[in-house]
């Protein structure tokens, strides 16, 4: 069965005048992802604060739940991406994921449904996230110099939603009622679904189910909607059942003999990798089903080298996101407890500071997108892997600033300019890493495993998010300063990646 994402074509050296803009499908995906990110970041801005203030958990336990949630949110795309590649197509997967996430947000409005809401959000994101990101790349032929710019524009949509979310959901949750904040996030996800439904004809046939011949303005058929509703309903039932049986599985997941934090992480990681490996093996098509000359033919040495580059840059990204994702955890708590939040006589909710990074993204993404396109057109491109190295190095600088802010806070609440400055450097670093990473994975991945490779990128992000949540508690026995530790863990690998750039460029065979 062939892959249905629009297969990129090689060797497109330049664009004619008619191709200088971006296809309308990009803005469909932009708007859909904007509302989905509004939903996610609205909930993320509230989660740790909700757990500590409303539920009454202490700081390590709240950060632990945050770690598990944000880690699993980026782990499930490995399954959702595979199901889309083999069976569903990206478009149906996006709808399934969106429905589950909307239900999850509304479930969070009820305190007793906390676990159900988190479970639905985790599974829903696995269907949604890798597939909408993959669809961006399918709108462009391979070698198209607009692609890095397209992912940067798409990333601007992500951050428009992330900017609005704390401003709406944060004050609603902190000042009026936690349930109102989560409900606003659910409304955002619903708006994203409606946007995708009514504009999908503009997607140029992208993301339809495997093996189906489609027209450029194709929409999902009634039989597809039956599948979507049935699968979403079945997953809700599975999550409910899983929660009922979890107390019986807890001793297997967290056995008492695991006393070391590092050993616990390794043990749980081994279980998850084993489950995922079995799943991927079970869904691999038999060789007899692979037609010669199709997108399913065996990989060449060049294909494997390109996949190797994806693996390397994804592993380096773990170190970036491990630091960056302190935003929703320790930095959120720093804003709440160690920052002077009184501005012009108004006590600004701590969650509102989560809007600082995305507003910088909105301001800086257009010039960065123009810069990448300009360099590509004038034959002075900065290799994508070098951009990754620069992003990691800048993150190290941000944590150096955060170290001094933390020292200053020992004598009392510090100026909000410290956090704003840190988030500004975070933003510049992020623009070198995240949209470029999404574009790089899409450019290097073989069409047969396009969503799977995107899911691997998010798998590494999952590991990073989990590490971000447990890092403070993990290094505490060693008396290391969190900010200094994270700075070193970003700066040193960033320099190493810059050194490795020529090797990775050769391995990419002209695609970076």
C-alpha positions, 0 to 999 in steps of 0.5 A: 500500500503506497504512502499518500502524503504528496511525494516530494520531487527532487532537484528543484533549484529555483522558483518561478514567479508563480511559486514565490508565495505560499500555497493556501493550504499552509494557512489552513494548517497555520490556523488549525495548529494555532487553535490547537496550541491555544488549547495546549498552552492554555492548559499548560500555563495552569497545570503546575499552578493548579496542582499546587494551589487547588489540589494541594500537591507539593512542588516535587509531586506537581513537577513530577506530574507535569513531567509525566504529562508533557513527556507522554504528550510527545511520546504518543506521536510515535504511535499516531504517526505510524497509524497515519502512515500505514492506515489512516492518512494524516487528515483523519488522524488530525481529526481524531486527535482534535476530538480527543483533546477537546474532550480532554480539556472539558474533562479537566473542568471537573476535579475528579476527572483530572486523570481522564482529561490528562489521558485523553490529551496525551493520546489525542496529541499523539494523533494530532501533532506529528501529522499536521506537522508532516502535512506542511512539508507535503505542500512543497516539492523537495528542494523548494527553498520556501520550505524552511520559511513555510515551517517558520510561518507555521511555527508563528501560528503555533506561537500565536495560539501560545501567546493568546492562551495564557492571556485568556486561560491564565486569568480565567483559571487563576482569578475566576475558577480553574474550570473556566480556564480549562473550558476556554482551552477546550473551546480553542480546540473545538475552533481548531477542528471547525477550521480544519473541517471547513477549509480542508479542500485547500490542502491540495489532496494532502493527508488522505488515507493510503492508497486512495486516488484524490483530487487536489480539492478532495475532502474526507468522505462519509465513511471516513467520518464514521471511522473517525467517530468510531476510533475516537469513541473507542479510544475514550473507552480504552482510556477509561478502562486503563485508568480503572486497571492502573492501580493493578499495573502500578507495581509493575511500572514502579517496582519498590526495588527501584530506589535510584531516579536514574534507574527508574527512568531507564527502567520505564524507558526500556518498557516503553521502547519495548512496547513501541518496538513491538507495535511498530514491528506488528504494523510493518507491511510484509515484504510481499506487499511492497511493490517494486518501484513504489515508495515502499521499496527498500531504503538505499544507503543514501536514505539510511544516511539521511535517517542517521542525520535525523537521529543525530539532530533529534538526540541533540534536541533532547538537550535543548527541550530539556532546558526550554521546557523549564518554562511551564515548570520551574520558570513558571514557579519562579514567576509565581514565587520570586518575581515582582509581578506588580505592574502599574498597581496590578498584580499580574497572574504568574501564568501570564508570563507564559505569553512572553516567549510566544509574543517574541516568536510572533515578532521575530518569526517573519524576519527569520523566515525572510532571512532563511529564504533570502540566504537560500535564494542568494546561495549563502545558506546556513546549513540547517544543522548549524542552525541547530548548534547555534540554537543550543549555544544560545540556550546556554547563554539564557541559563547564564542570565537565569543563574544571575536572576536566581542569585538576585532573588535571594534578597527578595522578588526580582524585576520581571525584566529578568524573566523577559530577558531570558524568554527573549533569548529562549525565543531566538534559540527556539527559532534556530531549533524548532521550525528548522528541525521540523523542516529538516526532518521532513526534507530528510525523511523517506516518504514511506516513513515521513510521519514516523520520522516526525514522530521520532523527533517528538519522541526525543521531545518527550524524553526532554519534557520528562527530564525537564520536569524531574531535573530539579529533584534529580540533581538536588542531592548533588547540590548543583545549581539547576540553572548552571547545570542546564547552561552547561548541558546546552552550551557544550553540545551546541558547540559540538554540533557546530563542529560536526556540521560538515559531516552531517551536511555530507550525510544529508546528500544535498538536503540541508 
